[in-house]
């Protein structure tokens, strides 16, 4: 009796499983659907992103060519200065002593030179009359030329000493604003192989520039005159506008001021971007996040880029009552093929394409605005209203090289 009940239970379970399988199989049947899009007018944009540093357009480092103690400072941070305005003085005691010594040496050399000149002229007259020997005349000539050379040397030394004394009085070379002061009064500076910097003066902070480091993969699309927008962390809600002024040929990794390093094997190029700064929000050395618009086209006819890869399968399209017109002969001049839906018929069209931006491509000729372009073929589960429209037919050929078929 138990054995009979077990057999009956197994049979009932098998019937239930078979029923579920049949029902699920029927409900999971799929049908094909064309994914289309209309050719329409759009704006296409491509951009390059980079980081850079905000800098004044004109920036001058003011230094000193003489060593010594900084005696007086007449300018400080943020001071507005004019060209020729006194901004610092070096201690002049040693320089004045050198000037006095040079003046004494010059006077001595002049006296000696004038004496030897008179002696030479007198000896020459006597020698012409053969009243002195040739040796005496040569001695007088030698002393005269030596005194003349010493006098010339003293004059040159005098010019140098006077110029060094002038260097001790430091003036602003341009009209601008002091953005950095590197010394204090009483500090000793040494002018050796490198001139020590005392002040950094920016000419006009209402005109700024951004030095952006653009990756080598993007630099080919960057040209002078392109529009730029950038943001700085100091004003996260503000967007600043600029224009590409210069694309520098040298790679930024070879510059000591570059943020990139040659050891990182990353090559970047410096792009100079000009920007107006009327409200003085942009400050020197701010880090800027830059977007350079390498392509901007408005009101152009576009279609989805994906439609260029669609290849119809006539047998499968027949199942959903679509017919496929035969392919036209291959087009020359690099034209591409798309399929236009005309009622229940798919017609091939050869088009000329232009710029590409994201998932859109510009159409120069071949289709009209409003044409319904076939993008892809989808498979949709029957009775599943919530099925995603992007589910692909497992039997449709994909793009060349694609093996991502649904199983």
MARDO-330355 format. One record per residue (C-alpha): residue in three letters; x, y negated, z. Coordinates in steps of 0.001 Angstrom, whole numbers, plus 524288, in hexadecimal, padded with zeros to 5 digits. Layout:
% MARDO-330355
ALAXYZ;...
% end
This chain:
% MARDO-330355
UNK800008000080000;UNK80B297F6CE8037D;UNK811F77F9D47F6CB;UNK805AD7F6617EF2B;UNK804807E9397F618;UNK812B17E5F87F30B;UNK810C67E8E67E498;UNK8048C7E0867E420;UNK80BE07D5437EACB;UNK8170B7D5E77E12D;UNK80DCB7D5BE7D594;UNK8065C7C9FA7DB06;UNK813147C2977DD67;UNK8179F7C57D7CF97;UNK80AD57C0837CA07;UNK80BE37B3F87D1FA;UNK819FA7B1997CDCC;UNK816817B4247BF8E;UNK80B317AA897C06A;UNK813B87A0097C663;UNK81E147A2267BC00;UNK8142D7A15A7B0EC;UNK80DEB7951A7B698;UNK81AF378E8A7B907;UNK81F9E792357AB9C;UNK813B978C027A562;UNK8149F77FB87AD84;UNK8230F77E427AABB;UNK8219077E5379C1B;UNK8280E7729779626;UNK8249676A3478A79;UNK82D31760E3782C3;UNK82C1475228782C3;UNK8334B747B877B1F;UNK839FA73CDE782C3;UNK839567306777AB1;UNK83C6B721FC77C21;UNK838F271624773FC;UNK8437370DEA76D8E;UNK842D4700BC77443;UNK849B46F3F977712;UNK852A76F3BA782E4;UNK85EB06ED2678868;UNK86AD96F56F78931;UNK876286F26979232;UNK883466F8A479519;UNK88C426F42179FDF;UNK8995D6F6AB7A64E;UNK89B5B6F5BE7B4F2;UNK8A7DE6F1C97BBCD;UNK8ACF76EB4A7C80D;UNK8B4E46DEE37C88F;UNK8B95B6D3637D0B0;UNK8B4346C5857D068;UNK8BF236BBCC7CDA1;UNK8C0226AD297CAF3;UNK8C21D6AA0E7BC91;UNK8CE2B6A1CA7BFBB;UNK8D60A6A5137CBDB;UNK8E36969F5F7CEFF;UNK8ECE86A3F07D975;UNK8F46D698377DEBC;UNK901DF69B4D7E41D;UNK90EE2695017E739;UNK91BDF6963F7E04E;UNK923EC692307EC19;UNK92652699B27F891;UNK92400693AB805C2;UNK919E8690A481026;UNK90C0968C8B80CDD;UNK90B8B67F1F8132E;UNK8FDB767A5E81060;UNK8F1436801B80A92;UNK8E71B676CF80517;UNK8DD3B680AC7FFC4;UNK8D5AA68BFC8058B;UNK8CC0B6968480155;UNK8C096691A37F910;UNK8C64D683F47F78E;UNK8C38967D397EAA5;UNK8D025677E07E4EE;UNK8D3B866FA77D91C;UNK8DF10671677CFB9;UNK8EB2666AA57D561;UNK8E5B166A247E33B;UNK8EFA366C997EE14;UNK8EC94679A27F493;UNK8F94667D387FBBF;UNK906FB678B47FEF7;UNK913306807C801BE;UNK91D5567C3680BC3;UNK92673672C98048F;UNK931DA6712880E01;UNK93AD467AC180713;UNK9366C675FF7F9CB;UNK93948667D07FD50;UNK946B866BE68023F;UNK9494B672DA7F561;UNK944E9666A57EE42;UNK94E6A65E187F5F8;UNK95971667AB7F36B;UNK9564C668187E4ED;UNK955F66593B7E44A;UNK9635F658597EABA;UNK968D9662967E19D;UNK9632D65B6B7D5F2;UNK9693664E887DA3D;UNK976746550A7DC2B;UNK975C165BBD7CEEB;UNK971EA64F117C870;UNK97D51647B77CE6C;UNK986F1652407CA53;UNK98122652CC7BCB6;UNK98215644007BAD1;UNK9903F643E47BF94;UNK9946864F0A7B6B6;UNK98D46648D67AB39;UNK9951363C3A7ACDA;UNK9A1C1643E07AE74;UNK99EBE64BBA7A222;UNK99C0363F8F79A15;UNK9A8966391E79EE4;UNK9B0B76456379C23;UNK9AAF9646A278E94;UNK9AF36638D878ADA;UNK9BCEC63B5379015;UNK9BDA06487778928;UNK9B9686426977C45;UNK9C4EE638E477DAB;UNK9CDBB6446878174;UNK9D0AE63E3978E99;UNK9CD3E64A907966D;UNK9CFF3658CD793FA;UNK9C6196626F78E97;UNK9C606669BC79BA0;UNK9C1D865D897A302;UNK9B6E165B3179944;UNK9B2036693B79A3D;UNK9B1E5668277A915;UNK9A9CE65BC87A872;UNK9A0626624E79EE0;UNK99EFB66E3E7A7AC;UNK99C196661B7B3D1;UNK9921865E0A7AC6A;UNK98A97669C07A717;UNK98AE0670797B449;UNK985856645B7BB11;UNK97AF7663107B0BB;UNK9769F671407B2C2;UNK9764066F647C184;UNK96E19663167BFDA;UNK9646866A377B6E8;UNK9636A675527C0C3;UNK960A066BCB7CBD0;UNK955D26657B7C3C4;UNK94F9A672BC7C132;UNK9505F6764D7CFA6;UNK949F3669617D2DA;UNK93E7466CA07C9ED;UNK93CE7679EE7D064;UNK93D3F674557DE38;UNK93354669CF7DADA;UNK92A3F673EB7D4AD;UNK92B2C67CB77E0A4;UNK92798671197E8FE;UNK91BBB66EDC7E054;UNK9180167D407E1BC;UNK9173967B2E7F062;UNK90B3C672BC7EDE3;UNK900AB67C2A7E93B;UNK8F4E56771C7E1B2;UNK8E90567DA77DBC7;UNK8EB06680DA7CD55;UNK8DC5C680DA7CA37;UNK8CF4267C047CEF0;UNK8C8EE686C87D6DC;UNK8C60468D467E3D1;UNK8CFCC693847ED23;UNK8CB9F6A1BD7EE5F;UNK8D7A66A6827F5AC;UNK8E24F6A0CF7FE6B;UNK8ED8A6AA23800D6;UNK8F6416A24F80A36;UNK8F5C769A91816CA;UNK8FD0C68E5681AE1;UNK90A89691E68201B;UNK90B3E69E7681855;UNK917FB6A13581123;UNK9170F6A539802F2;UNK922096AA797FA91;UNK921F16A7BF7EC02;UNK92A576B2697E64B;UNK927066BB1C7DAC3;UNK9187D6B8EF7DD3C;UNK911F46ABF37E001;UNK90A636AC727ECDE;UNK8FC056A8E97EB77;UNK8F6D569E237F44A;UNK8E92D69BD87EEBD;UNK8DFF06A1EC7E4DF;UNK8D761697FE7DDF3;UNK8CB9269B457D571;UNK8C82B691457CB0A;UNK8B9496921D7CA71;UNK8B13169BB77D24F;UNK8A4E9698BC7CA73;UNK8AB1C6A0AA7BF6C;UNK8AF4E6AE467C35E;UNK8B3966BA997BC7E;UNK8B2D16C90E7BF7F;UNK8BE5D6D1D37BC65;UNK8B7C76DEF87BA28;UNK8BEDB6EBDF7B860;UNK8B8006F38B7AD90;UNK8BAC7701FB7AB8E;UNK8C1E0705F579F25;UNK8B60B70E0579AE0;UNK8AD8A701BE79A82;UNK8B6F76F72479630;UNK8B49C6F9BA787B3;UNK8A6A26F4AB788E9;UNK8AA486E8187900D;UNK8AC1A6DBC5787E2;UNK8AD146CD2D78A10;UNK8A0276C60678B34;UNK8984D6D13E79113;UNK88EBA6CE1C79BF0;UNK892536D2437A9BF;UNK88AF46D31B7B68A;UNK8916A6D5CC7C38F;UNK88E896D63A7D209;UNK896B66D4207DE35;UNK894BA6D9FB7EBA8;UNK894446CC7B7F1DF;UNK887686C9957EAB7;UNK880F16D6CB7E82A;UNK8743E6D0B27E35F;UNK87A966C7A77D95A;UNK87E9A6CB407CB9E;UNK888CB6C2E07C4D3;UNK88A5E6C1457B626;UNK896E16C0987AE5C;UNK89CF16C2607A0F9;UNK8A88D6CA9F79CAF;UNK8B3656C0F3799A3;UNK8BF1D6C9C97976B;UNK8C2866D82C79656;UNK8D0BF6D96779A47;UNK8D8EF6E2DF7926E;UNK8E1BE6E74379D87;UNK8DC616F2037A640;UNK8D9996ED807B405;UNK8E0876F9457BA00;UNK8ED9F6F3337B618;UNK8EA986E6D27BDCA;UNK8EE416E5AA7CC15;UNK8E17F6DE6F7CE8B;UNK8D9216E95B7C907;UNK8D0306F12F7D1BE;UNK8D3606FD567C9FF;UNK8DFC6704FD7CB84;UNK8E7FD70B7E7C12B;UNK8E9A4717287CA43;UNK8DB06719C17C957;UNK8DC3271B707BA6C;UNK8D0AB712107B8D7;UNK8D2BE707C97AE52;UNK8CAA96FB657AF0E;UNK8CAF46EEB07A778;UNK8C8B96E1147ACC0;UNK8BCE96D9D17A779;UNK8BBB26CB507AAA1;UNK8ADB36C6C27ACF6;UNK8AA426B86D7AE8E;UNK89F296B47D7B7A9;UNK899486A7A17BC18;UNK899176A5277CAC0;UNK891936985F7CCA3;UNK88D3969B667DA9E;UNK89AC66A0957DE91;UNK8954F6ADB87E2F8;UNK8A0236B5137DC16;UNK8AC8A6B4977E41B;UNK8BA2F6B8C97DFFC;UNK8BD9A6C7237E216;UNK8AF8E6CC117E31C;UNK8AD976D9A97DD76;UNK8A4056D9C57D218;UNK89C1A6E5317CCD0;UNK89BA36E2297BE4E;UNK8926E6E66E7B374;UNK896F16E3127A5A7;UNK88C296E41B79B7E;UNK892DE6EA0F78FB9;UNK886336EB84787F5;UNK879DB6E35178868;UNK86F906E4CF77DCF;UNK861A86DFC577F33;UNK8555D6E3A6777A8;UNK85B866EEB576FE0;UNK854776FAB976AAA;UNK8581A70686772E7;UNK854E4714E977441;UNK8593071EED77E74;UNK866E7723C977BD2;UNK862457319077EAE;UNK859C2731807727C;UNK865FD7325E769FD;UNK868717400E76F53;UNK85AE0745A876CE6;UNK85A6D7510F76338;UNK84CB4756457603F;UNK8495A764C575F9C;UNK83E7C7662375556;UNK839E97737475A39;UNK8383476EE276830;UNK831C776215763F8;UNK827DC769C975C1C;UNK822FA76F95768E4;UNK81E697620776D2A;UNK8192175E3875FBC;UNK82478755D575B2E;UNK82AB77566E74DCC;UNK8388E7527C74A63;UNK83BF974B7F73DCE;UNK847F5750C273700;UNK854D0749F4739DE;UNK858C873F5D73089;UNK8664273FDB72A23;UNK8718473C3A732E7;UNK872E872D7E73445;UNK87FA872672731C7;UNK8863671B5B7391D;UNK8851D721B67465C;UNK87645721607479A;UNK86FA2729B1751F9;UNK86325731B775160;UNK8573B7304F75A21;UNK849C17367F75927;UNK83DB372DEA75872;UNK830757334B75CB9;UNK8260A7300F752AB;UNK819737366375724;UNK81C83744E37581A;UNK82810743F074F10;UNK836587416B75275;UNK83DBC739CE7481B;UNK84C87737ED747D2;UNK851B572A13746F5;UNK85FA9725AF744F1;UNK8635B719D574D06;UNK86EF1710BD74EB6;UNK8726470EB775CF4;UNK8797C703DB76408;UNK87CDE701C077241;UNK879E570B8177CFD;UNK875F17082D78ADE;UNK872CF712FD7947D;UNK867D071B5378EE0;UNK8644F711CC783F0;UNK86A8C70FB6776B6;UNK868847047D76D48;UNK862497078876018;UNK866A36FEB675501;UNK85E4F704F374A6F;UNK8569C7115E74784;UNK84AC87108175081;UNK840DE705F9753B0;UNK83C817007E760A0;UNK83196709097660C;UNK835DB7159475F18;UNK834217216D767F0;UNK84164727FD76909;UNK842A17361F76DA1;UNK84C00736BF7790D;UNK84B28744F577D59;UNK84242750AE77EC1;UNK83D427546478C3B;UNK836F076072791E8;UNK82B5A75E6079B16;UNK824D0768B57A393;UNK8168976A537A02C;UNK80D97765C67AB1C;UNK818CC75F697B2A4;UNK81567751027B27B;UNK820C474DA97BB45;UNK82ADD7545A7B2BF;UNK8366574B827AFFF;UNK83632745FB7A24B;UNK844BE747DA7A0EE;UNK84490756C87A152;UNK84B0D75BDA7950C;UNK846E0766BC78C04;UNK850487721C78E19;UNK850247754F77FA4;UNK8530C767B377A98;UNK8610D765817760E;UNK8683175BA277E81;UNK872C7751DD77AFF;UNK87F0C7576B774D4;UNK8878975DEC77F10;UNK87C7B75ED17891F;UNK879F776BD178FE3;UNK8705F766A979A18;UNK8648E76E4079580;UNK859EB7714679EFB;UNK8586B77F917A233;
% end
